[in-house]
Amino acid sequence: MTESNLVYNERLKALAGMFHNLAVASVTGGVVLPLINANSGADTNLTFFVTIPVGMVLALFFGFWGQIMLKDLQG
C-alpha cells in the first residue's frame, strides 16, 4: 500500500526541518562558540581556524539539502 501525498509531504517536511536544525547547530557549534572563546581572552590555537570553516561548510550542506528536500514536495 502506497502512502498518500499528504503523508509523503509531512514526512519530507519533518526530515527537512531536521536538516535545518542541524544547520543551525553547525553554525552554533562550529562558528559562534569558537568566536566566543577567542574573544573571551583565552589563548587561541589552531583549532580556532579549523572549526569555523568546517562549521560553515556543514551549515551550508545541511541547509542546502533541507531546501532540496522541500523542493520535492508533491501537490
C-alpha positions in Angstrom: 0.0 0.0 0.0 1.4 3.4 -1.0 1.3 6.5 1.1 -0.8 9.5 0.2 0.8 12.8 -0.9 -0.2 14.3 2.4 1.8 11.7 4.4 4.7 11.9 2.0 4.8 15.7 2.3 4.6 15.7 6.1 7.4 13.2 6.3 9.5 15.2 3.9 8.9 18.4 5.8 9.8 16.8 9.1 13.1 15.5 7.6 13.8 18.9 6.0 13.2 20.5 9.4 15.7 18.2 11.0 18.3 19.2 8.4 17.6 22.8 9.0 18.0 22.3 12.8 21.3 20.5 12.1 22.4 23.6 10.0 21.6 25.9 13.0 23.5 23.6 15.3 26.5 23.6 13.0 26.6 27.4 13.0 26.3 27.5 16.8 28.9 24.8 17.5 31.3 25.4 14.7 31.2 29.2 14.3 29.7 31.0 17.2 31.2 29.1 20.1 34.8 29.4 18.8 34.3 33.1 18.3 33.1 33.5 21.8 36.0 31.5 23.1 38.5 33.6 21.1 37.0 36.9 22.3 37.0 35.8 25.9 40.7 36.3 26.3 41.5 32.6 26.0 44.6 31.5 24.2 43.7 31.0 20.5 45.2 27.9 18.9 45.0 26.2 15.5 41.6 24.6 16.2 40.0 28.0 16.1 41.0 28.4 12.4 39.8 24.9 11.6 36.4 24.8 13.3 35.0 27.9 11.7 35.3 26.8 8.1 34.2 23.3 9.0 31.1 24.7 10.8 30.3 26.9 7.8 30.6 24.0 5.4 28.4 21.8 7.5 25.8 24.5 7.9 25.7 25.1 4.1 25.5 21.4 3.4 22.6 20.8 5.8 20.8 23.9 4.8 21.2 23.1 1.1 19.8 19.6 1.4 17.0 20.8 3.6 15.9 23.1 0.8 16.4 20.4 -1.9 14.0 18.2 0.1 11.4 20.9 0.3 11.6 21.2 -3.5 10.4 17.7 -3.9 7.0 18.3 -2.2 4.1 16.8 -4.2 1.0 18.8 -4.9 
